[in-house]
Amino acid sequence: MSVIKTSTGCSRTSKTTTINITCKIEDDANAPATVYPNPSSKDFEIILNSEASIEILNVAGQVVKRFDITSNNISFGSELQPGLYFAKISYSNGAVETLKLVKE
């Protein structure tokens, strides 16, 4: 929680959200995943090297889509509103990778 004190002495409380982003995974045979086109006005395509589960999160950290992937790729995104999203990819070996997605 964050408390903001106004000039009149009153206070307001707002909720805060923490998002952890992994920008690079080293020495992992499953990484990196590839996403294109990015930015996109239609669908995104994510190419993977192995099975994984993917969560698409908005900037508030809320999960807006969830996929379990057994093939090497997935196409999605036409239903997303314009904005910034994150694809959290959890591989079967426990590794996690996060990609930034820009929807136009």
Phi, psi and omega in degrees: 000146178237132180250131180244125179262129182272172181294341179270000179094354178282164177227153176233148178243133178233152179278141176245151178234135178253130177239123176262130183238127174264117184274333183208139174244123180260151177057038178235118183294338182276345187250157356268158170282159179243136177234137176203159339291154179210107011285163181223144174260352180234245182266153168259150172238125176249126178255128181241161177263348181202178179297145181197165169247144183235132171245131175261121183246145173275180184293343177274359179085009179275137178283121180255339176212154179216134181224144166250119188253123175248348176262189183268355181206163176214145177239130182198172169119346183298335182273352181283143175284155177303140179154191181258135180224164176232135175257109178267113184255119178251112181278159182296339179273004178098347178291148180231137179227142178237130178246142176271133179239134178246116178261122180269000000 
